[in-house]
Amino acid sequence: MVSSSKEESASDSENSSGDAPESKSKSLFSAGEKVLAYHGPRIYEAKVQKAEFRKNEWRYFVHYLGWNKNWDEWVGMDRLMKHSQENIIKQQALDKKAGVDKNTKSGRSAQAKPKSSADTKVDKEEAKNTAPRGKKRKADSSIEKDNLSAEKLVKIQIPPNLKKLLVDDWEFITQQNKLVKLPRSPSVDDILTKYLEYRSKKDGMMVDATGEILNGLRCYFDKALPVILLYKKEHQQYEDAVSDNVSPSSIYGAEHLLRLFVKLPELLTYVKIEEETLIGMQQKLQEFLKYLQKNESTFFLAEYDGPEVSGGGD
């Protein structure tokens, strides 16, 4: 999986054996090449920034197109695919399974790029280029400015150690076929309640805005979990654990809540919020992430000991 920058800068001395040149010749990707890269359950467009031979294998430093540079990372060859029509079709099929493919207008095939914040830019650019002249063109331009402004403002910086937990989460489920044992304790509801109590003690009675944001987080989590926050192998567990009168936030814990923060900037671009409110919300979300970071050992599992699933996800 993904190694830290320190690991990637390890000495190359062990790669100086006679068979290293032979291994190096097998590199499939080069610096500057546009590729498709697996990240969690989805495939994203990316660009190879560096290609280096480390510890008897090729490693690639990639930038996900349309994403903040904080998501740049070192990946192995198994995470990358050539940017070919065949692989783009594979990407689109994966998006449809996840319920994120929504660009089917005018009978055109979906965009190759998954629906990240970058897609919003692509869609708006197309709307601008294809719109007839006159009032509609001006209206589209106005909408584009508003949404781009919101997109610029919604920036959630996930602390490095929490990012590592996201990577571990991916590995446990997709590589080791392990699931989070449900129900989790503390649950998402418990964590949000604990945080509100923590802010109340720290800030006195001035927590109305924080309470509203936490309620919004709970709502987003309950709605988004079955649609975009689960890996394929987790769907059956969800069906078994969550009934009509039970909310996911009372069953799932910090592991799945953290996944929401990856998707949140993208989700918020579709909500009409005043700039001042958005900036305040961003600050409060960052404070909440710091709280998760501070209580990492209490809220997050070090190992997933839930039921194992087979490769087919049964």
Secondary structure as GFF3:
##gff-version 3
##sequence-region A 1 314
A	DSSP	alpha_helix	5	8	.	.	.	ID=ss1
A	DSSP	three_ten_helix	13	15	.	.	.	ID=ss2
A	DSSP	alpha_helix	20	24	.	.	.	ID=ss3
A	DSSP	beta_strand	34	39	.	.	.	ID=ss4
A	DSSP	beta_strand	42	54	.	.	.	ID=ss5
A	DSSP	beta_strand	57	64	.	.	.	ID=ss6
A	DSSP	three_ten_helix	69	71	.	.	.	ID=ss7
A	DSSP	beta_strand	73	76	.	.	.	ID=ss8
A	DSSP	three_ten_helix	77	79	.	.	.	ID=ss9
A	DSSP	beta_strand	80	82	.	.	.	ID=ss10
A	DSSP	alpha_helix	85	97	.	.	.	ID=ss11
A	DSSP	three_ten_helix	105	107	.	.	.	ID=ss12
A	DSSP	alpha_helix	117	130	.	.	.	ID=ss13
A	DSSP	alpha_helix	135	153	.	.	.	ID=ss14
A	DSSP	alpha_helix	160	170	.	.	.	ID=ss15
A	DSSP	pi_helix	171	175	.	.	.	ID=ss16
A	DSSP	alpha_helix	188	203	.	.	.	ID=ss17
A	DSSP	alpha_helix	208	224	.	.	.	ID=ss18
A	DSSP	pi_helix	225	229	.	.	.	ID=ss19
A	DSSP	three_ten_helix	232	234	.	.	.	ID=ss20
A	DSSP	alpha_helix	235	241	.	.	.	ID=ss21
A	DSSP	three_ten_helix	248	250	.	.	.	ID=ss22
A	DSSP	alpha_helix	254	268	.	.	.	ID=ss23
A	DSSP	alpha_helix	275	294	.	.	.	ID=ss24
A	DSSP	alpha_helix	296	299	.	.	.	ID=ss25
###
